Amino acid sequence: MNLSTRRELFERLRAANPHPTTELNYASPFELLIAVLLSAQATDKSVNRATAGLFAAANTPAAMLALGEQAVREHIRSIGLFNTKARNIIATCQRLIEHHDGEVPRTRPALEALPGVGRKTANVVLNTAFGEPTMAVDTHIFRVANRTGLAPGRTPLAVEHGLLEQVPEPYLHAAHHWLILHGRYTCTARAPRCPTCPIADLCEYPEKSGGVNHEGTKDAKGG
């Protein structure tokens, strides 16, 4: 995908959603960290339901430690892998207090050293909480990057590096959110909504369904 096409792609995504952000509810970097940690193999809606009560009970590392693993487990019981996640939350809070004065660190190595935090989680926190131009490649971004031809890659890391190279600088900070939301609601896994997709005519996906114009409506050939 050439530079002019890439610019047009992100111009359209920006026009449709000028100020994209995460759908996780949070009020501090710590709450975002915990919400993203919980979001593995869970929907944002299910995480938000669980964290509403959890954050009301404890919204700092010290308060979470005081709450205790058993109580954390009860708050997040509706989420997959809740036992492991509760254990990681408590261990993460302990490390934040011991090594970072109770604050969420602003570097990837320090974030990835926290229990239960991998590269994707670290990138979300760096991007959303601290404004870093990172790319957290989840299944949605991986799919969109490969389907569209924006940044094809065989692994999430390859796609991450490709996107950091291919996304024009003015769009880099928000690109993470635009691509996730596009994959979540338009370029879906089983039945992509190509006829109403705002970037369908720019996309290189060979199995696009229906013909579209740049406004996302069917053209004469699409039927």
BELVEN-V543839 format. One record per residue. N is the residue number from 1. RES is the residue in one letter. PHI is phi as a letter, one per 30 degrees, with the letter a starting at -180 (NA if undefined). OMEGA is omega in radians with two decimals (* if undefined). Layout:
n res phi omega
N RES PHI OMEGA
N RES PHI OMEGA
This chain:
n res phi omega
1 M NA -3.06
2 N d -3.02
3 L d -3.11
4 S d 3.10
5 T d 3.12
6 R d 3.11
7 R d -3.14
8 E d 3.12
9 L e -3.09
10 F d 3.03
11 E d -3.14
12 R d 3.10
13 L d 3.11
14 R d 3.13
15 A d -3.14
16 A d -3.09
17 N a -3.01
18 P d -3.07
19 H b -3.10
20 P d 3.08
21 T a 3.13
22 T d 3.07
23 E c 3.02
24 L d 3.10
25 N d 3.11
26 Y a -3.13
27 A b 3.13
28 S a 3.06
29 P e 3.12
30 F d 3.12
31 E d 3.09
32 L d 3.12
33 L e -3.12
34 I d -3.13
35 A d 3.14
36 V d 3.08
37 L e -3.14
38 L d -2.98
39 S d 3.10
40 A d -3.13
41 Q h 3.09
42 A b 3.11
43 T d 3.10
44 D d -3.14
45 K d 3.14
46 S d 3.09
47 V d -3.14
48 N d 3.10
49 R d -3.12
50 A d -3.06
51 T d 3.09
52 A e 3.10
53 G d -3.11
54 L d -3.10
55 F d 3.04
56 A d -3.14
57 A d -3.09
58 A a -3.12
59 N b 3.01
60 T b 3.10
61 P e -3.13
62 A d 3.14
63 A d 3.13
64 M d 3.08
65 L d 3.13
66 A d 3.11
67 L d 3.07
68 G j -3.05
69 E d -3.11
70 Q d 3.14
71 A d 3.07
72 V d 3.13
73 R e -3.14
74 E d 3.13
75 H d -3.03
76 I c -3.06
77 R e -3.11
78 S d -3.09
79 I c 3.11
80 G e 3.12
81 L i -3.02
82 F d 3.12
83 N d 3.12
84 T d -3.12
85 K d 3.10
86 A d 3.12
87 R d 3.14
88 N d 3.12
89 I d -3.13
90 I d 3.13
91 A d 3.10
92 T d 3.11
93 C d 3.11
94 Q d -3.12
95 R d 3.11
96 L e -3.12
97 I d -3.06
98 E d -3.01
99 H c -3.03
100 H b 3.12
101 D h 3.09
102 G i -3.14
103 E c 3.08
104 V d -3.12
105 P d -3.05
106 R c 3.09
107 T b -3.12
108 R d -3.14
109 P e -3.13
110 A d 3.10
111 L d -3.11
112 E d 3.07
113 A d 3.12
114 L d -3.13
115 P e 3.10
116 G i -3.10
117 V c 3.08
118 G c -3.07
119 R d -3.11
120 K d 3.12
121 T d 3.13
122 A e -3.13
123 N d 3.09
124 V d -3.12
125 V d 3.14
126 L d -3.11
127 N d -2.96
128 T d -3.12
129 A d -2.98
130 F c 3.02
131 G i 3.13
132 E d 3.14
133 P d -3.13
134 T c -3.11
135 M b 3.13
136 A c -3.01
137 V d 3.01
138 D c -3.10
139 T d -3.13
140 H d -3.14
141 I d 3.13
142 F e -3.13
143 R d -3.09
144 V d -3.12
145 A d 3.14
146 N d -3.11
147 R d -3.06
148 T d -3.02
149 G i -3.12
150 L d -3.14
151 A a -3.12
152 P d 3.10
153 G a -3.10
154 R d -3.12
155 T b 3.07
156 P e -3.14
157 L d 3.11
158 A d 3.11
159 V d 3.11
160 E e -3.13
161 H d 3.13
162 G d -3.14
163 L d 3.13
164 L d 3.10
165 E d -2.96
166 Q c -3.12
167 V d 3.12
168 P e -2.99
169 E e -3.11
170 P d -3.08
171 Y c -2.92
172 L d -3.08
173 H d -3.08
174 A d -3.05
175 A e 3.12
176 H e -3.11
177 H d 3.13
178 W e -3.06
179 L d 3.08
180 I d -3.10
181 L d 3.10
182 H d 3.11
183 G d -3.11
184 R d -2.98
185 Y c -3.12
186 T b -3.11
187 C d -3.06
188 T d -3.00
189 A d -2.99
190 R c -3.08
191 A b -3.13
192 P e -3.07
193 R d -3.08
194 C e -3.10
195 P d 3.13
196 T c -3.11
197 C d -3.11
198 P d -3.13
199 I b -3.03
200 A d -3.12
201 D d 3.09
202 L c -3.02
203 C d -3.12
204 E c -3.12
205 Y d -3.05
206 P d -3.09
207 E c 3.11
208 K e -3.13
209 S c 3.08
210 G i 3.08
211 G c -3.11
212 V b 2.97
213 N c -3.02
214 H d 3.09
215 E c 3.08
216 G i 3.10
217 T c -3.10
218 K d 3.05
219 D c -3.03
220 A d -3.12
221 K d -3.06
222 G d 3.12
223 G i *
